Amino acid sequence: MRPLRRALDVLYDGAAWLAALCMVGLLVVVLLSILSRQLDVHLPGLDAYAGYLMAGAGFLALAHTLKKGEHIRVTLLLAALRGKAQRGLEIWALGAASLLAVLAAYYACRLSWQSHAFHDISTGNDATPLWLPQLSMALGNVILAVAFVDELVLELRGRRLAPVAQAQALHNE
């Protein structure tokens, strides 16, 4: 099982690195946009590319964020339960999240495929084939679905590390 665990961790970390590259690309595009306005030069599509990179960063970071326990969790009910009831609720929540993530991944992949099949392009003056930026959304959703199923399997096998409530998160207001 260790090679599979290592492969999954590499997958989550790789997606996080791709998200970081998207953030660096976003910085470069925003700086180019500012510089082009200062120099009175028009570079078409920069706003659209900034949006594509921002979406890519968000979707590609989802699985890594989940695996690090950084997603927002509503633990009011979960904290009130103990034993089998708490574990049952956790399994139900992970099962529902897995199902929703698989559905989101399916429809994101389908959208990207349809955009490719119909030769769909952006309405901006950049005329980017939309399946290209949609790939990051599809890939991020697929990796998130894998991460949720991974968490569910770990919970069912009793090997999942329980998310720790951060003291800072409790006192943030």
C-alpha positions in Angstrom: 0.0 0.0 0.0 2.9 2.3 0.5 3.7 2.9 -3.2 0.0 3.9 -3.7 0.2 6.3 -0.7 3.3 7.8 -2.1 1.8 8.1 -5.6 -1.3 9.8 -4.2 0.8 12.2 -2.1 2.9 13.1 -5.2 -0.4 13.7 -7.1 -1.7 16.1 -4.4 1.7 17.9 -4.2 2.1 18.1 -7.9 -1.4 19.7 -8.2 -0.3 22.2 -5.5 2.8 23.0 -7.5 0.8 23.5 -10.6 -1.5 25.8 -8.6 1.6 27.8 -7.5 2.8 28.1 -11.1 -0.6 29.4 -12.0 -0.3 32.0 -9.2 3.2 33.0 -10.5 1.7 33.2 -14.0 -1.1 35.4 -12.7 1.4 37.7 -11.2 3.3 38.0 -14.4 0.1 38.6 -16.4 -1.1 41.3 -14.0 2.3 43.0 -14.1 2.3 42.9 -17.9 -1.2 44.4 -17.9 0.0 47.3 -15.6 3.1 47.8 -17.6 1.3 47.8 -21.0 -1.1 50.4 -19.7 1.8 52.6 -18.5 3.5 52.3 -21.9 0.2 52.8 -23.8 0.5 49.4 -25.5 -2.4 47.1 -26.0 -1.9 43.4 -25.2 -5.1 41.7 -26.0 -6.5 39.0 -23.7 -4.5 39.7 -20.6 -7.6 40.0 -18.4 -9.0 36.8 -19.7 -5.6 35.0 -19.1 -5.6 36.4 -15.6 -9.0 34.9 -15.0 -8.0 31.5 -16.5 -4.9 31.4 -14.3 -6.8 32.4 -11.2 -9.4 29.6 -11.8 -6.6 27.1 -12.5 -4.9 28.0 -9.2 -8.1 27.6 -7.3 -9.1 24.3 -8.7 -5.6 22.7 -8.7 -5.1 23.6 -5.0 -8.3 22.0 -3.8 -7.0 18.4 -3.2 -3.8 19.5 -1.5 -5.8 21.9 0.8 -8.2 19.0 1.7 -5.4 16.7 2.5 -3.7 19.3 4.7 -6.9 19.8 6.7 -7.3 23.4 5.6 -10.8 23.2 4.1 -13.5 24.9 6.1 -15.4 22.4 8.2 -18.6 23.0 10.2 -17.8 21.0 13.3 -20.5 22.1 15.7 -22.6 18.9 15.3 -19.5 16.7 14.9 -17.9 18.0 18.1 -21.1 17.3 20.1 -21.1 13.6 19.0 -18.8 10.8 20.3 -17.9 7.3 19.3 -19.9 5.5 16.6 -22.2 8.5 16.0 -19.3 10.8 15.3 -17.6 8.2 13.1 -20.9 7.6 11.3 -21.5 11.3 10.6 -17.9 11.6 9.4 -18.3 8.6 7.0 -21.6 10.0 5.8 -20.1 13.5 5.2 -17.1 12.0 3.4 -19.3 9.7 1.3 -21.5 12.7 0.3 -18.5 14.8 -0.5 -16.9 12.0 -2.5 -20.1 11.7 -4.6 -20.4 15.4 -5.2 -16.7 15.6 -6.1 -17.0 12.8 -8.6 -20.1 14.4 -10.1 -18.2 17.8 -10.3 -15.2 16.0 -11.9 -17.4 14.3 -14.4 -19.2 17.4 -15.5 -16.0 19.5 -15.6 -14.4 16.9 -17.9 -17.5 16.7 -20.0 -17.6 20.5 -20.3 -13.9 20.6 -21.4 -14.5 17.8 -23.9 -17.6 19.5 -25.4 -15.8 22.8 -25.7 -13.1 20.9 -27.6 -15.6 19.0 -29.8 -17.6 22.2 -30.6 -14.5 24.3 -31.1 -15.8 26.8 -28.5 -13.6 29.9 -28.1 -13.7 32.8 -25.6 -15.8 35.8 -26.5 -12.9 38.2 -25.8 -10.4 39.4 -28.4 -8.0 36.7 -27.4 -10.2 33.9 -29.0 -8.7 31.2 -26.8 -10.1 27.7 -27.3 -12.0 27.3 -24.1 -11.1 23.7 -23.5 -7.5 24.8 -22.7 -8.3 26.8 -19.6 -11.1 24.4 -18.7 -8.6 21.6 -18.4 -7.3 23.0 -15.1 -10.8 23.0 -13.7 -11.3 19.4 -14.9 -8.0 18.2 -13.6 -8.4 19.9 -10.3 -11.9 18.4 -9.8 -10.6 14.9 -10.7 -7.8 15.2 -8.2 -10.2 16.5 -5.6 -12.5 13.5 -6.2 -9.6 11.2 -5.8 -8.6 13.0 -2.5 -12.2 12.7 -1.1 -12.4 9.0 -2.0 -8.9 8.6 -0.4 -10.2 10.2 2.8 -13.3 8.0 2.8 -11.3 4.8 2.4 -8.9 5.9 5.1 -11.8 6.6 7.5 -13.5 3.3 6.7 -10.2 1.5 7.4 -9.6 3.5 10.6 -6.4 5.0 9.4 -7.6 8.6 8.8 -6.0 11.3 10.9 -8.8 13.3 12.5 -8.7 16.9 11.5 -7.4 19.0 14.4 -9.4 22.1 15.3 -6.9 25.0 15.2 -6.9 27.3 18.2 -6.5 30.2 15.9 -9.5 29.2 13.9 -11.7 29.2 17.0 -10.6 32.7 18.0 -10.5 34.5 14.6 -13.2 37.1 15.3 
